[in-house]
Amino acid sequence: MKKISARIKQKEHIEIKTDGDFIRLDALLKLSNAVMTGGHAKIVIQEGEVKVNDEICTARGKKIHSGDRVEFDNIVYEVI
């Protein structure tokens, strides 16, 4: 019997600094270069491809505050 081994890719962590009290989810994705345009951000958010604090979020205007974690495309963005 053959052994099957698999490697689980570690998620990359990137810190995002904001100047204000919050940043909108779609703006964070653009700021971090996770997406190229606001339209692309809208699509990936509405398709359920983005998690905020480990929960799928489909509200592109969601306010992201310091300490929140956004995950997209196996990358975790931590807002500081």
Phi and psi restraints in degrees (value plus and minus 20) as a CYANA .aco file:
   2 LYS   PHI    -104.9   -64.9
   2 LYS   PSI     122.8   162.8
   3 LYS   PHI    -107.8   -67.8
   3 LYS   PSI     118.1   158.1
   4 ILE   PHI    -128.2   -88.2
   4 ILE   PSI     108.8   148.8
   5 SER   PHI    -142.0  -102.0
   5 SER   PSI     126.8   166.8
   6 ALA   PHI    -157.2  -117.2
   6 ALA   PSI     126.4   166.4
   7 ARG   PHI    -128.8   -88.8
   7 ARG   PSI     112.1   152.1
   8 ILE   PHI    -115.3   -75.3
   8 ILE   PSI     101.9   141.9
   9 LYS   PHI     -89.2   -49.2
   9 LYS   PSI     108.4   148.4
  10 GLN   PHI     -90.9   -50.9
  10 GLN   PSI     122.2   162.2
  11 LYS   PHI     -96.1   -56.1
  11 LYS   PSI     116.9   156.9
  12 GLU   PHI     -98.2   -58.2
  12 GLU   PSI     122.2   162.2
  13 HIS   PHI    -136.3   -96.3
  13 HIS   PSI     109.9   149.9
  14 ILE   PHI    -149.0  -109.0
  14 ILE   PSI     112.4   152.4
  15 GLU   PHI    -111.1   -71.1
  15 GLU   PSI     114.8   154.8
  16 ILE   PHI    -137.0   -97.0
  16 ILE   PSI     105.3   145.3
  17 LYS   PHI    -118.6   -78.6
  17 LYS   PSI     115.5   155.5
  18 THR   PHI    -139.2   -99.2
  18 THR   PSI     130.4   170.4
  19 ASP   PHI    -106.2   -66.2
  19 ASP   PSI     -52.1   -12.1
  20 GLY   PHI    -115.3   -75.3
  20 GLY   PSI    -188.0  -148.0
  21 ASP   PHI     -93.1   -53.1
  21 ASP   PSI     -47.3    -7.3
  22 PHE   PHI    -175.5  -135.5
  22 PHE   PSI     149.0   189.0
  23 ILE   PHI    -158.0  -118.0
  23 ILE   PSI     122.6   162.6
  24 ARG   PHI     -91.2   -51.2
  24 ARG   PSI     128.8   168.8
  25 LEU   PHI     -75.8   -35.8
  25 LEU   PSI     -67.0   -27.0
  26 ASP   PHI     -84.4   -44.4
  26 ASP   PSI     -56.8   -16.8
  27 ALA   PHI     -88.3   -48.3
  27 ALA   PSI     -55.8   -15.8
  28 LEU   PHI     -84.1   -44.1
  28 LEU   PSI     -62.2   -22.2
  29 LEU   PHI     -83.5   -43.5
  29 LEU   PSI     -57.5   -17.5
  30 LYS   PHI     -91.3   -51.3
  30 LYS   PSI     -64.4   -24.4
  31 LEU   PHI     -79.5   -39.5
  31 LEU   PSI     -58.4   -18.4
  32 SER   PHI    -104.1   -64.1
  32 SER   PSI     -19.6    20.4
  33 ASN   PHI      43.0    83.0
  33 ASN   PSI       4.3    44.3
  34 ALA   PHI     -91.8   -51.8
  34 ALA   PSI     -50.4   -10.4
  35 VAL   PHI    -152.3  -112.3
  35 VAL   PSI     139.6   179.6
  36 MET   PHI    -110.9   -70.9
  36 MET   PSI     -49.8    -9.8
  37 THR   PHI    -156.2  -116.2
  37 THR   PSI     144.1   184.1
  38 GLY   PHI     -84.4   -44.4
  38 GLY   PSI     -53.2   -13.2
  39 GLY   PHI     -84.3   -44.3
  39 GLY   PSI     -60.8   -20.8
  40 HIS   PHI     -85.7   -45.7
  40 HIS   PSI     -61.5   -21.5
  41 ALA   PHI     -78.2   -38.2
  41 ALA   PSI     -65.7   -25.7
  42 LYS   PHI     -77.7   -37.7
  42 LYS   PSI     -64.1   -24.1
  43 ILE   PHI     -85.4   -45.4
  43 ILE   PSI     -70.0   -30.0
  44 VAL   PHI     -86.8   -46.8
  44 VAL   PSI     -52.1   -12.1
  45 ILE   PHI     -89.4   -49.4
  45 ILE   PSI     -68.8   -28.8
  46 GLN   PHI     -87.5   -47.5
  46 GLN   PSI     -45.5    -5.5
  47 GLU   PHI     -99.7   -59.7
  47 GLU   PSI     -24.4    15.6
  48 GLY   PHI      61.1   101.1
  48 GLY   PSI       3.8    43.8
  49 GLU   PHI    -110.0   -70.0
  49 GLU   PSI     -22.2    17.8
  50 VAL   PHI    -137.9   -97.9
  50 VAL   PSI     114.8   154.8
  51 LYS   PHI    -133.4   -93.4
  51 LYS   PSI     121.9   161.9
  52 VAL   PHI    -140.0  -100.0
  52 VAL   PSI     101.2   141.2
  53 ASN   PHI      30.4    70.4
  53 ASN   PSI      27.4    67.4
  54 ASP   PHI      49.7    89.7
  54 ASP   PSI      -6.1    33.9
  55 GLU   PHI    -145.0  -105.0
  55 GLU   PSI     117.5   157.5
  56 ILE   PHI     -80.6   -40.6
  56 ILE   PSI     113.7   153.7
  57 CYS   PHI    -144.8  -104.8
  57 CYS   PSI     107.1   147.1
  58 THR   PHI    -132.1   -92.1
  58 THR   PSI      -8.5    31.5
  59 ALA   PHI    -120.3   -80.3
  59 ALA   PSI      85.0   125.0
  60 ARG   PHI     -88.0   -48.0
  60 ARG   PSI     -41.3    -1.3
  61 GLY   PHI    -111.0   -71.0
  61 GLY   PSI     -12.0    28.0
  62 LYS   PHI     -75.9   -35.9
  62 LYS   PSI     114.6   154.6
  63 LYS   PHI    -101.8   -61.8
  63 LYS   PSI     104.8   144.8
  64 ILE   PHI    -125.8   -85.8
  64 ILE   PSI     102.7   142.7
  65 HIS   PHI    -127.8   -87.8
  65 HIS   PSI     147.5   187.5
  66 SER   PHI     -76.0   -36.0
  66 SER   PSI     113.3   153.3
  67 GLY   PHI      78.0   118.0
  67 GLY   PSI     -36.0     4.0
  68 ASP   PHI     -97.0   -57.0
  68 ASP   PSI     132.6   172.6
  69 ARG   PHI    -141.9  -101.9
  69 ARG   PSI     107.8   147.8
  70 VAL   PHI    -135.3   -95.3
  70 VAL   PSI     110.9   150.9
  71 GLU   PHI    -139.2   -99.2
  71 GLU   PSI     109.4   149.4
  72 PHE   PHI    -171.8  -131.8
  72 PHE   PSI     113.3   153.3
  73 ASP   PHI      36.0    76.0
  73 ASP   PSI      23.0    63.0
  74 ASN   PHI      44.6    84.6
  74 ASN   PSI       2.4    42.4
  75 ILE   PHI    -142.7  -102.7
  75 ILE   PSI     115.2   155.2
  76 VAL   PHI    -126.0   -86.0
  76 VAL   PSI     103.7   143.7
  77 TYR   PHI    -122.8   -82.8
  77 TYR   PSI     100.0   140.0
  78 GLU   PHI    -125.6   -85.6
  78 GLU   PSI     102.6   142.6
  79 VAL   PHI    -105.8   -65.8
  79 VAL   PSI     107.0   147.0
